[in-house]
Amino acid sequence: MGYRTNATVANLMAQLRASRTPKYQATLGLLNVSSDPKTLTGLCTFREWAKGCHERAVQLGYGLDEFWLHEPGINPARLAKILESRNIRGLVVAALLDRAGLPDQFNPIWKRFACIVTGVRPAWPPLNFSANDQYSTALNAVRHLRDYGYRRMGLVLSPEVDAMVEHRFSAGFWAGQEGLEVCERIPTLPFQHGREVSFRAWYAKHRPDVILCVHDEVKKWVESMGVKVPEEVGLAHLDRHDELPDWSGMDQNNTLVGAAAIDMLVGQLHRNEVGLPEFPKASLIQSTWVDGPSTAHQSARQKKERTAKAAG
């Protein structure tokens, strides 16, 4: 009939709708795919993803029911029947801890419903996903630390964690050091729980003036060596949250990651897009630097002393 949307009127109507309590639209699903049914209430990062999903769903007028993929008696047919009985057409898939992918036997679910992955992107199936932008997280952490005067930066990171995020942490870390005048690049220490001996040897050999990590245990190791933080070495966490008040680092804004997943899912449902997308999309949320007591601005004297100590 030749109708065209008027941008001004559309904007006005959007403001009016936003000022009202949204009416109930439908129910969405939050599917925990880890082997642990309590994963979404355990780790702080996962809790924040789930919180962001729930809060955004309510804001948009949707209910959000939680499911566990490994619930006894659950199979693709049973899960599909449960979802359809609740009129759930869309799922947020969360708590994937292995990039190898989601279970093949549940392929009928991914092909039949609208699905968004939050957190770690699986190698299979190729679904749209929301996540923290780990590359910019590490890159901006290095830039902040450079502004603080740090020059000898060390990364302590589990190879498994870096592989799950497609090596975006390590890529951002090295990219952030481009053009930095240091006598050597400190090699990454592969983190392993309980391997304090390896950490001590790495620290003694390379003498970093700041350490970046996602593992809380590193701070305990540094303190057990009698090394003062931040006077002798700075520490920066790449997933800093409210449970780590004694750290500086990058807040990954994980509630926004969960909210972005809901936004993507609702958009798919509005467009009637179900099944596997031909070209998967990503919504990446940037992190925010948070000052804390584990880093400090370095004076010229401190930098000179640390460089001399590392060299000699």
C-alpha positions in Angstrom: 0.0 0.0 0.0 3.1 2.2 -0.1 3.3 2.7 3.7 6.7 3.9 5.0 7.8 4.2 8.6 8.1 7.8 9.8 11.3 7.9 11.9 10.1 10.8 14.1 6.8 9.1 15.0 8.5 5.7 15.5 11.0 7.4 17.9 8.1 9.0 19.8 6.2 5.7 20.1 9.4 3.9 21.3 9.7 6.6 24.1 6.1 6.1 25.1 6.4 2.4 25.3 9.7 2.6 27.3 7.9 4.8 29.9 5.2 2.2 30.5 5.4 -1.1 32.4 5.8 -3.6 29.5 3.0 -6.1 29.0 3.9 -9.8 29.1 5.0 -10.8 25.7 6.1 -14.5 26.0 8.5 -16.7 27.8 12.1 -17.4 26.8 14.5 -20.1 28.0 17.9 -19.9 29.6 19.7 -23.2 29.0 22.6 -24.2 31.2 24.7 -26.6 29.0 27.5 -27.3 31.6 27.8 -30.6 33.4 27.1 -28.8 36.7 23.5 -27.8 37.3 24.7 -25.0 39.7 27.1 -23.3 37.2 24.9 -20.3 36.7 24.8 -19.6 40.4 28.4 -20.5 41.1 31.1 -18.4 39.4 30.5 -14.7 39.6 30.9 -14.2 35.9 28.2 -16.8 35.1 25.9 -15.3 37.8 26.2 -11.9 36.2 25.4 -13.3 32.7 22.3 -14.9 34.1 21.4 -11.7 36.0 21.7 -9.7 32.9 19.5 -12.1 31.0 16.7 -12.0 33.7 16.8 -8.2 34.1 16.7 -7.5 30.4 13.9 -10.0 29.8 11.8 -8.4 32.4 12.4 -4.9 30.9 11.1 -6.2 27.6 8.1 -7.9 29.0 9.4 -11.5 28.8 9.5 -14.3 31.3 12.7 -16.4 31.5 12.6 -20.1 32.5 15.9 -21.9 33.3 16.7 -25.4 32.1 19.6 -27.8 32.5 20.7 -29.7 29.4 21.9 -32.7 31.4 18.8 -33.1 33.6 18.1 -36.8 34.0 15.6 -38.0 31.5 16.2 -35.0 29.1 16.7 -35.8 25.4 16.0 -33.6 22.3 12.4 -34.8 21.9 11.6 -34.4 25.6 13.2 -30.9 25.8 11.4 -29.8 22.6 8.1 -31.0 24.1 8.7 -29.0 27.3 9.6 -25.9 25.4 6.6 -26.1 23.2 4.2 -26.8 26.1 5.4 -23.5 27.6 5.3 -21.7 24.2 9.0 -21.0 24.4 10.4 -20.3 20.9 13.8 -18.9 21.9 16.7 -20.0 24.0 19.8 -18.3 25.5 22.5 -21.0 25.7 24.9 -20.4 28.6 27.8 -21.9 30.6 29.5 -23.6 27.7 33.0 -24.6 29.0 34.3 -26.3 25.9 34.7 -24.7 22.5 34.5 -28.2 20.9 30.8 -27.6 20.7 27.4 -28.5 21.9 26.2 -32.2 22.0 25.4 -33.4 18.5 22.3 -35.2 19.7 20.7 -31.9 20.5 21.1 -30.6 16.9 17.3 -30.7 16.4 16.9 -28.1 19.1 19.4 -25.7 17.6 17.8 -26.1 14.2 14.2 -25.8 15.4 14.3 -22.9 17.9 15.9 -19.4 17.9 19.1 -19.7 19.9 21.7 -17.3 21.1 25.0 -18.4 22.9 26.3 -16.1 25.6 29.9 -16.3 26.9 32.0 -18.8 24.8 31.2 -19.4 21.1 31.1 -23.1 20.2 32.9 -24.5 17.2 29.5 -26.2 16.4 26.7 -25.3 16.0 27.4 -21.9 14.3 25.0 -19.7 16.4 24.8 -16.0 17.0 26.5 -15.1 20.3 27.1 -12.3 22.8 30.4 -12.1 24.8 32.9 -9.8 26.3 35.4 -8.5 23.8 38.4 -10.2 25.4 40.8 -8.8 22.8 40.0 -5.2 23.7 39.9 -6.2 27.4 43.5 -7.3 27.3 44.5 -4.5 24.9 43.0 -1.7 27.0 44.4 -3.2 30.2 47.9 -3.0 28.8 47.3 0.5 27.7 46.1 1.6 31.1 49.2 -0.1 32.7 51.5 1.7 30.2 49.9 5.0 31.3 50.7 4.0 34.9 54.3 3.7 33.9 54.6 -0.1 33.9 57.0 -1.5 31.2 57.8 -5.2 32.0 54.4 -6.9 31.7 53.9 -10.6 32.3 50.8 -12.6 31.5 49.8 -15.6 33.6 47.0 -17.4 31.8 45.6 -20.9 31.5 46.0 -22.2 27.9 42.6 -23.7 28.1 41.0 -20.4 29.1 42.8 -18.6 26.2 41.7 -21.3 23.8 38.1 -21.0 24.9 38.1 -17.4 23.8 40.0 -18.1 20.6 43.2 -16.6 22.0 41.8 -13.1 22.2 43.3 -12.5 25.6 46.8 -13.3 24.5 46.4 -11.5 21.2 45.3 -8.3 22.9 48.1 -8.5 25.5 50.8 -8.7 22.8 49.2 -6.1 20.6 49.1 -3.7 23.5 52.9 -3.9 23.8 53.6 -2.8 20.2 56.1 0.0 20.3 56.9 -0.5 24.0 60.6 0.0 24.6 61.7 -2.9 26.8 64.7 -5.1 26.6 62.7 -8.3 26.3 59.2 -9.6 25.9 58.3 -11.7 29.0 56.9 -15.1 27.8 53.4 -16.0 29.0 53.3 -18.4 32.0 50.8 -21.2 31.4 48.7 -21.2 34.6 47.9 -24.4 36.5 46.2 -24.6 39.8 48.6 -25.5 42.6 51.8 -24.9 40.4 53.3 -22.2 42.6 56.8 -23.6 42.1 56.6 -22.9 38.3 55.3 -19.4 39.1 58.1 -18.6 41.5 60.7 -19.7 38.9 59.1 -17.6 36.2 58.9 -14.6 38.4 62.5 -14.9 39.6 63.8 -15.2 36.0 61.8 -12.4 34.3 61.0 -10.0 37.1 57.9 -8.4 35.7 56.8 -5.1 37.2 53.1 -5.9 36.6 51.3 -9.2 36.1 48.0 -9.6 34.2 45.8 -12.7 34.8 42.3 -14.1 35.3 43.3 -16.3 38.2 42.8 -15.1 41.8 45.4 -17.6 43.0 48.2 -15.5 41.5 47.8 -12.9 44.2 48.2 -15.5 46.9 51.4 -16.8 45.3 52.9 -13.3 45.1 52.1 -12.6 48.7 53.5 -16.0 49.8 56.8 -15.0 48.3 57.0 -11.9 50.4 56.7 -9.6 47.4 54.8 -6.4 48.1 51.8 -5.4 46.0 51.9 -2.9 44.4 55.2 -1.5 45.7 57.3 -4.3 44.1 54.9 -5.7 41.5 51.5 -4.6 40.2 48.6 -7.0 39.6 45.8 -6.5 37.1 42.8 -8.9 36.8 41.2 -9.3 33.3 37.8 -10.3 34.8 37.6 -8.0 37.8 34.3 -7.9 39.7 32.8 -6.9 43.0 34.1 -10.0 44.7 37.7 -8.9 44.0 37.8 -5.4 45.7 41.5 -5.7 46.4 42.3 -5.9 42.6 42.7 -3.4 39.8 41.6 -4.6 36.4 39.0 -4.8 33.7 35.3 -5.2 34.6 33.9 -7.2 31.8 30.4 -5.8 32.3 29.0 -9.3 32.3 25.4 -8.3 33.1 25.5 -6.3 29.8 26.7 -9.5 28.0 23.6 -11.3 29.3 21.4 -8.4 28.4 22.8 -8.3 24.8 21.9 -12.0 24.4 18.3 -11.2 25.3 18.3 -8.3 22.9 19.6 -10.5 20.1 17.2 -13.3 20.8 14.1 -11.0 20.9 15.2 -9.5 17.7 15.5 -12.9 16.1 12.0 -13.8 17.2 10.6 -10.6 15.9 12.1 -11.4 12.5 11.0 -15.0 12.8 14.5 -16.2 12.5 14.9 -19.8 13.8 17.5 -22.5 13.2 21.2 -22.1 12.3 22.1 -18.7 10.7 24.0 -18.7 7.4 26.3 -16.0 8.7 26.5 -16.0 12.6 26.6 -12.6 14.3 28.4 -11.4 17.4 27.6 -8.8 20.0 30.8 -7.9 21.8 30.7 -5.9 25.0 33.7 -3.8 26.0 35.2 -3.8 29.5 35.8 -0.9 31.9 39.0 -0.3 33.8 38.6 -0.2 37.6 41.3 1.3 39.8 42.2 -0.8 42.8 45.0 -1.2 45.4 46.9 -3.8 43.3 48.4 -1.2 40.9 50.0 2.2 41.4 51.4 5.0 39.1 55.1 4.4 38.7 57.6 7.2 39.3 60.7 7.6 37.1 62.8 6.4 40.0 60.7 3.2 40.5 60.9 2.4 36.8 64.7 2.9 36.7 65.1 0.7 39.8 63.0 -2.1 38.5 64.7 -2.1 35.1 68.1 -2.3 36.7 66.9 -5.0 39.1 65.5 -7.1 36.2 68.7 -6.6 34.1 71.0 -7.6 36.8 
